[in-house]
């Protein structure tokens, strides 16, 4: 499969967001990344994007440190809603208000 620019940007935005979330939950990983380093995200479950990101990093000619982060996969997104239910006629005010 060949990705267009929009798909590449969308997939990398998702990976970047998830990496930032991971770093917030596991701050020790940030201590292993040199100051000012270019971070290249390489999703192993998406060989085409892996190749695209690796080639882009190699062509960029970065003069500083580069850190490659191989990602096995993204877990399915989960909702944070608690007990959602459909109702034919909602109350005028929320329950418990």
KADA-V228089 format. One record per run of one state. SS is the DSSP state (H for helix, E for strand, - for the rest). FROM is the first residue (numbers start at 1). TO is the last residue. Records with the same first field share a line. If there is no record, write none. Layout:
SS->FROM-TO ; FROM-TO
//
This chain:
-->1-4 ; 26-26 ; 33-37 ; 44-46 ; 61-65 ; 72-97
H->5-25 ; 27-32 ; 47-60
E->38-43 ; 66-71
//
